[in-house]
Amino acid sequence: MPQSPDSKSLAVPGSSELPPIVERTVMVTRALRNAAGQLMERALADRAAGTLSKSDLLKVQDQYQSIIDAANRAVYEATARLPPMANDFAQVEAAARQLEQALLQVRHFTETLVLTAKLLLAVGALVTLVLQPNPGTATATAAAIADVVKTIRDQAK
């Protein structure tokens, strides 16, 4: 995990503002973090209700922490690597907005462990996009987030 940069090292030179692509990355990671937090809360509730094993709870906790760590890494790395990807990044943002909408509509998750695993794949795809920015990794990231959205919506039925 890279060291956390201070806010000045992420800022546009001569300004205290973050570059627009970093702001956009923060928005995407916010959606992923929010989903991870909701899934973690659901796992804790399921464990308290006796419907989730201790082993599965520990897996969800590990996945939750990995999601948070990977989201942090994506933001840290975005400053140097993503500015040329601004146009391709729009599909990732659209998928993140769909995730936020799905989370607003669904409050009960039946497959918390599956969802956290898919969310971990999505945030891993985002880190890959940041480290290897190209249209293919942007498409793969959007698809991974869309798969989380589909799984959430399927559970709502």
Steps between C-alpha positions, in 0.01 A plus 500: 500500500650836406551754770211740539589821320412827662224702334754742351677223307167402341409860414539676169836683506448855626157412638349321797240332277515141385525438126156424351592136426598448864169653613327261261699207641400606851134491393535146366686380809236664720234282336716189545577586864133566571405162355772331705379672817141395442605142433713496814205624707279233343756231580515613863121493522490156338759372746301641793188329362690172469468480122868562419779280628797641685724384215290682240490813717879498515515462122267798456712703743817415309336589169366824648848607609647403164235712325584804715875452448459462123273805480766703682766377259288593201465858622871528581605373160238686295681834510798384298339242279144591406491847341528355146208264576238765578269410210519123552441546873143620437373141465647416842325803651170396341531151650580652842186716480296188420655331805400793720144482364479125554616542859226756561238257373617184676551477874507122544776289352461124497848417377729733694812290448443476124437874476811594694707268280359664184554844650860407574541400134352834393735704715788282380399582144505869593854468636601321179348785299699754699825303468449406135271766355355404163152465349493126570564534871239778516245269336596211729461723807158622389396140433618384843300775672200421278523136614471614862196709405342203323559274799345757736197541275463123459489467879222757517264275304 
